[in-house]
Amino acid sequence: MEADGFVSRRTSAERPGVDSRVAAGAAAEAEFRWLGGRLLDATGGFVGSLSPRLPGEQDFAPVLHRAAPTPTSAEPDIDYEGLPQGATTGTHMLAGAVAGIMEHCLMYPVDCVKTRMQSLHPEPGARYRNVMDALRQIVRTEGLWRPIRGVNVLAVGAGPAHALYFACYEKIKFRLSDAIHPGANSHFANGMAGCMATVLHDAIMNPAEVVKQRMQMFNSPYRSVLDCVGSLRRREGPAAFYRSYTTQLTMNVPFQALHFMTYEYLQELLNPHRQYNPSSHVVSGALAGALAAAATTPLDVCKTLLNTQEAQAIHVIQAEAATAGGAAAAAAPVSRHISGLGEAFRTVYRMGGVPAFFKGVQARIIYQMPSTAISWSVYEFFKYIITKRQHERRLRGDRDGDK
């Protein structure tokens, strides 16, 4: 349509004589208008001027100037896996802290049952058939709040531990993946990132785990968390809070490597485009947690023994040492504590054989499946929400700057 010297047309990328920048705009279906020898964009913004055509010249001889960007109503999709620059670490830490606290607090009653079912020589009042039977007996004989006794110390430890855990994992995963397979997922990078993140996580969580498991045991002598911490420090020294650290690392490094590799593999199958998909995060997290938990149960039994220092297990060790050594052993001081992964393995085997290494495996899987599902779904949700808000603020700032 043409009126009063005004021509409205859509440019074509094939039209000769058009500057490459105009062609790029044409390829994007941008509308330009020619008015009085000037080239305007769809919003009326000045793009370039056109000189009169001389014989033998091409149709256009544009002198282009930078055009203001045209705002669009449709915003680009938010890639929450690629967080805004400068906010990545903080976002991961905040999302990880919330995920860790929710994971441990919501599943704490099942964790209490797991600790008791891993006891090598449980007292008559602490022998349970399964998880539900254990919860019913604990509530009936010890009170409604007994299954969550000690949850406060775990919440205090889980926040900073999981903040470092997820931030370290994401940072190392992306850097290793870029170095090994640029632009693609690397199972080796996922496993290595999980292992390195575990070292930081366990350094913070180990003291909380010791106190938590002492509070969870049947007939625990401690009145409160502070009473437990003070008693441990006075009677066993500061080393008691890290007696199981090497064992916990020995357990958690393969656990987390298997956990993260399985999770990322399942995400490739269930969520190949890596969008925010709650159902895929829940399923992947639950299956990854179950597999890793079942495979590392023997190490978890040893860790529980080192943390709780079961009196019956210590008596067995002392009796065997006295019997084997005779008079010489009687004169020598006998260790009052079980220390080290090797001694824990020997003690578990002496007291129950091979089946003892799988005590509480049902409770551990029942604990880990929803636990890891909660952790991943909450983590991905908060990462998505925080990233989306940062993205929206950045877009608003860009629009304000253009005005």
N, C-alpha and C positions, 0 to 999 in steps of 0.2 A: 504494500500500500504506500502511495506517495502523495503528500500534500504539503504545499508551501515550502517546497525544497527540502522536506524532511523525509528521510528514507530509513525504515526500520528493517534490519535483516540480521540473520544469524551467520556468523563468519564460518568459513570452511577451511579445514586444515590443509586442503589441497590447493587453495587459491594462491597463485603465484604472487610474489612481491610482498607477502605479509610477513612481518617480523616473527621470529620463532616464539616470542612471548605472546603475541596475539594469537598465534596458532595454538599455543598451549591453552589459552583461554577458550578458544573455539572448541578444542577437543573436550573441554569440560562443559560444553553447551552454554557458554556465557553469551549474553545478547549484547551487541554493540549497536550504536546509532550514529549515523553520519549527519551532522547538521552544520551547514555553512563552512565546510572544509575542516571541521573538527570531528574527532572520533570520541564518542561518549560511551560509557558503559551503561548497564541496565538501570542503574540508580541515578544517572545523570552526572557521574563523576568524570572529570576530564582525563582521557587516556592519551590522545596524540593529535597532531595536526597533519593535514594532508596538503601537499603542495599541488599546484595546477599541473595536470598531465601534459607533457610535451610530446610531439610526434616521436614514435619509436620507443618511448619509455613504457615501463610496466604500469598496470592499473593503479598501484598504490606506491607512494614513496613516504611512508610514515616516519615521523619523528616521535618516538614513544617516550612517555614519562611514566613514572611509577604510579599505579592506580591504587587507591585505597581498597583494602580487602572488603569483599561484599559479604555481609553477615548472612548466614544461612539459618533457617529455622530448625533444621535437623542437626543435632550435635553428633560428633563422631562417637562410635562405641568406645566405652571405657575399658582399657586393658588393665585389669586390676593386678595381673601378674607383673606388669611393668610399672612400678610405682613412680610417682612424681619425683624428680630429682631433688635431693636434699631432704626428703621426708621418708625415705625408704626404711632406714634403721629404726626410727622412732615408731613408724607404723607397725613394723614387725614386732617390736618389743611390746607395744601396748596390746596388740591383738594376741600375742603369745601369753602375756601375763593374765589377761582375762580368761583365755582358753584353759590355762593351767589351773587356775583357782577353781573354775567351774568343774573341770574334769575330776580333780581330786576330791572336792567337797561333795559333789553329787554321788560319787561312787564310794565314799568312805565306809559306809556300813558293810559293803561287800568286801572291801579291803580288810576290815576288822575280822571278818569270818575267814578270809584267806590266811591271815597271820595265825589264827588259832588252829586251823586245820593243818598247817605246816608244822605244828608242834610235834617233836619226835616222841615225847612221852606225855601225852595230855592227861590231866587229872580226870577222875570219873565224871565230874560235872561239866567237862569241856570236850566231850566226845560226841561228835555230830555225824549224822548220816549224809547230809548234803547241805547246800547253802541255805535253802529255805528252813530246814529243820534247825540249823544253827541260829538263824535270825530269830526264829520263834522262841527257842530256849533262852537265848540271851535276853530278849525283851521280857520274857516271863519270869526269869529267875534273878535278873540283875537290874531291871528297870528299862523304861522306854528310851532314855538318853544314853544308855551304855554303848550301843554300837557306834556312836559318833564322838565318844570320849577321845580327846586329843586332836580333833579336827582343826582346832585353831592354830596349832603349831605347824600343821601341814599347809594351811592356807598362807601363813606368813612365809614359809619357805618356797612354796610353789610359784608365787607371783614373780619374784626376781629370777628364780631358776628358769622358768619357762620363757621369760622375756629374753634372757641371754640365749637360751636354747634355740628359739625360732629365729632370732635375729642372726645368730652365728650360722645356723643351717642355711638360711636363704642366701646370705652373703657368699659363703663358701661354695654353695651349690652352683650359683650363677657364674662365679669366676672360674671354677673348675670346668663346668660345662662349656664355657666359651673357649677355654684352652684346649679341651679334648675334642669336642664336636661343636664348633661354632654354629649357633642357630638351631641346635638340636638337643634333645634330652639325653643325658648320659647316666646310666645306672651306676657306673663306677663313681661318678661325681656325687650322686645322691647318697650312696653308701658312705663315702669318705666324709661328706659334710655332716651326715648323721653321727658318725663316730666322733668327730672333732667337737661337735656341739654337745655331745654327751659328757665329755670331760668337764666342761664348764657347769653344765646342769647338775651333775652329781656332786661337784665340790660344794655347791650351795645346799643341795637337798639331803646329803648324807646325814648331817646332824639332826635335821627334822625327821628323817626316817627312823633314826635310832630312838628318839624320844617317842615318836608316834607308836612304834611297835612295842615299846615297853609299856605304854599306856593301854594298848589293845589286849595284852595278855590276860588270861584268866587269873583272877585274884591278884591283880596288879597292886603292889603296895603303895603306889604313889597317889597322893591326894589331888595333885594338879600338875600341869605342865611345868611350872616353875619349880615345884617340889622335885619333880623327876630330874630336871636339868641340874639343880643344886646337888641332889644326892649322887648323881652320876659323876659330877666333877669332884666331889669330896672322896668318894669311895673307889672310883676307877681311874680318875684323872682325865685330863682333856683328850687323851688318846682314845677314850671310849667312844667319842663322837665320830671318829674316823677309822675305827677298827675294821669295819666292813667296806671301806672305800675301794680298795683294790678289788675285792670280790664283786662289789657293785659295778665297777667299771668292766670287770671281766664278763659280767652278765649283760650289762646294758650296751656295751659296744656292739656285740653281735646282735643283740635284740634290736637296737635302733638301726643298724645297718640293714637287717632283714626287713624291719618295719618300713623304713623309708623307701627302700627299693621296691617292695611290694606295693606300697601306696602309689608311688609314681608310675609303676607299671600298670596298675589298675586304672589310674587316671588316664593313661594313654588309651586304654580300651574303652572306658566309660565316658570320658570327657576329653576327646582328642583336641578340641579347640581351646581347652583350658578357660572356659567361661565359668562364671559363678553358678554352680549347679549343686545345690544342697544335697540332693539324693545321692549323687555320685561321690561326694565327700564323705557322707555317712557310711555308704557301703564299702568304699575303698578303705576308710579308716578302720572299720570294724573287722574286715577280713585280714588286713595287715596286722592289726593288734592280736587277733586270735592266733595266727600262724607264728608270730614272733614269741608270744607268751608260751605256747605249748613247747616250742623248741628250747626255751631257756629256763624251764621250770626247775631242773636240778640245781642250777646256779642260784635261783631264787630261794630254794630251800636252805642252801648253805648260807646265803646272806641273812635270812631270818634267824638262823642259829647264832650267827656272829652278833647280830643286833640284840637279840633277847638274852643270850647267855643262859639258856635253860639250866636250871639247877640240877635236874635229873641227868642231863647229858654231862655236866661237869663231874658229878658224882661217879658216873660210869668211867670216865677217863681217869679219875684219881684212883678208883678201885683197881682198874686194869694196870695202872702204873705201879701200884703197891704190890700187886700179885706178881707181876713180871720181874720186878727188881729186888724183891725180898727185903732184907735188912738194909741194904745200901739205899734202896728207894725210900724206905721209911725214914732214913736219916736226912735225905735230901728234900728240900722244899718242893712241893708239887704245885704246878701252875693252877691258879684259881680261875683262869679265864681261857676261853677258846679263842685263839688268834690265828689268822692266816687261812687262806683258802684250802691249803693241803690238809691242815688239821680238821677243818670243818668237813671236808669230804670224807676223811677217815671216820670221824665221829658219826656222821649220818649213816655210813655203810655198816658200822659196828652195831648201831642201834636198830636198823631196820632192813639192811640189805639194799638191793637195787630198787625195790618198790618204794622205799623211803624217799628216794630222790624225786618221786612224782606225787608226793603228798600235797594235797590241795590243788592239783592241776585243774580240776573242774572249776573251783572257785577262782583260780587265776585267770582262766579263759573267760569266765562269766564277768569278771571284773574288767579285763582288758578290752573286750569287744566294745561295750558301750563307752568305756573310758576313752579309747582312742577315737571312736566315732564322735563323741562329744568334743574332744580336743580339736580334731581337724575341722569339724563343721563350724564350731564357734570361732576358731582362728580364721578360717576362710571368710566367714561372715563379717567379722570385724575388720579384716583386711579390706574387703570389698567396700564396706560402708565408709571407712576412713578415706580410702583412695578416691571413692566417688565424690565425697565432699571436697577433698583437696582439688580434684579436677574441676568441679563446678566453680570453686572460688577462683581458680586460675583463669577459667573462661570469662568470669565476670570482670576480673581485673584486666584482661585483654580488651574486652569491649569498652570498659571505662577509659582505657588508654587510647583507644581509637577515636573516642568522642573528643 
